[in-house]
Amino acid sequence: MLSTLADGAGHTMSEIARAVLMPASTLTKLVNAMVMRKLAYRRPDRTDRRKIVIHLSARGRATYDRLHQTLDASTDHIDTGPLYTLYRELAHWLDAEHPRRIRPSSPHST
């Protein structure tokens, strides 16, 4: 979920649920915990004030960056070629089946 929010765009709960394949009730608990820990915050959507958009806080971004760096360092020795091929095929399929879905960040991004 951190990688979904790390794009900086802010996302509604339904967008996040689709991106992370998580039921809404579970996602709500997770977002509530992240807000309590000051990793994320909620704001009304700029175009539709009825919607709430979740954003990563500065603390959340720092946590994401630290975890991302640790994960990168721990997987440097792994051949990610097959994983990246699988990711591209899965992303292509998801785009065709669910064009409005938020695409997860590429394993080779950042």
C-alpha positions as CSV (number, residue, x, y, z in Angstrom):
1,M,0.0,0.0,0.0
2,L,2.9,2.4,0.7
3,S,4.1,2.0,-2.9
4,T,0.6,2.9,-4.2
5,L,0.5,6.1,-2.0
6,A,4.2,6.9,-2.8
7,D,3.2,8.2,-6.2
8,G,2.2,11.4,-4.5
9,A,-1.2,11.7,-6.3
10,G,-3.4,10.8,-3.3
11,H,-6.0,8.0,-3.8
12,T,-9.5,7.2,-2.7
13,M,-10.1,4.1,-0.6
14,S,-11.7,2.3,-3.6
15,E,-8.7,3.1,-5.8
16,I,-6.3,1.8,-3.1
17,A,-8.4,-1.3,-2.5
18,R,-8.3,-2.2,-6.2
19,A,-4.5,-1.5,-6.4
20,V,-3.6,-3.7,-3.4
21,L,-6.4,-6.3,-3.9
22,M,-7.6,-5.8,-0.3
23,P,-11.2,-5.8,1.0
24,A,-12.5,-2.4,1.9
25,S,-13.0,-3.3,5.6
26,T,-9.4,-4.5,6.0
27,L,-8.1,-1.5,4.1
28,T,-10.1,0.9,6.4
29,K,-8.4,-0.7,9.5
30,L,-5.0,-0.4,7.8
31,V,-5.5,3.3,6.8
32,N,-6.8,4.1,10.3
33,A,-3.6,2.6,11.8
34,M,-1.4,4.5,9.3
35,V,-3.2,7.8,10.2
36,M,-2.8,7.1,13.9
37,R,0.9,6.5,13.4
38,K,1.1,9.7,11.3
39,L,2.2,7.7,8.2
40,A,-0.8,9.0,6.1
41,Y,-3.5,11.6,6.2
42,R,-7.0,12.1,4.8
43,R,-8.1,15.1,2.8
44,P,-11.3,15.9,0.8
45,D,-10.9,15.4,-2.9
46,R,-10.2,18.7,-4.7
47,T,-12.9,18.1,-7.4
48,D,-15.5,16.2,-5.4
49,R,-15.6,17.2,-1.7
50,R,-17.7,14.2,-0.9
51,K,-14.7,11.9,-1.5
52,I,-11.8,11.4,0.9
53,V,-8.3,11.0,-0.6
54,I,-5.5,9.3,1.3
55,H,-2.0,10.8,1.1
56,L,1.3,9.7,2.4
57,S,2.7,12.0,5.1
58,A,6.3,13.1,5.2
59,R,6.9,10.4,7.9
60,G,5.1,7.9,5.7
61,R,7.3,8.8,2.7
62,A,10.4,8.5,4.8
63,T,9.3,5.1,6.0
64,Y,8.6,4.0,2.4
65,D,12.0,5.3,1.2
66,R,13.7,3.4,4.0
67,L,11.8,0.2,3.4
68,H,12.3,0.5,-0.4
69,Q,16.0,1.0,0.0
70,T,16.3,-2.0,2.4
71,L,14.3,-4.2,0.0
72,D,16.5,-3.1,-2.9
73,A,19.7,-3.9,-1.0
74,S,18.4,-7.3,0.1
75,T,17.4,-8.3,-3.4
76,D,20.4,-7.0,-5.3
77,H,21.8,-10.6,-5.7
78,I,18.5,-11.9,-7.1
79,D,18.0,-12.2,-10.9
80,T,14.8,-10.2,-11.4
81,G,14.5,-10.8,-15.1
82,P,11.9,-13.5,-14.8
83,L,10.0,-11.5,-12.2
84,Y,10.0,-8.4,-14.4
85,T,8.8,-10.4,-17.3
86,L,5.9,-11.8,-15.2
87,Y,5.2,-8.3,-13.9
88,R,4.9,-6.9,-17.5
89,E,2.6,-9.7,-18.5
90,L,0.5,-9.3,-15.5
91,A,0.3,-5.5,-15.9
92,H,-0.6,-5.9,-19.6
93,W,-3.4,-8.3,-18.6
94,L,-4.7,-6.1,-15.9
95,D,-4.7,-3.1,-18.2
96,A,-6.7,-5.0,-20.7
97,E,-9.1,-6.4,-18.1
98,H,-9.3,-3.4,-15.7
99,P,-8.2,-0.2,-17.5
100,R,-9.2,2.1,-14.6
101,R,-7.1,0.1,-12.1
102,I,-4.0,1.9,-10.6
103,R,-1.0,0.0,-11.8
104,P,1.5,-1.0,-9.0
105,S,4.9,0.5,-9.4
106,S,7.3,-1.5,-11.5
107,P,9.8,-3.7,-9.7
108,H,12.5,-1.6,-11.6
109,S,11.1,1.8,-10.7
110,T,13.0,4.3,-8.5
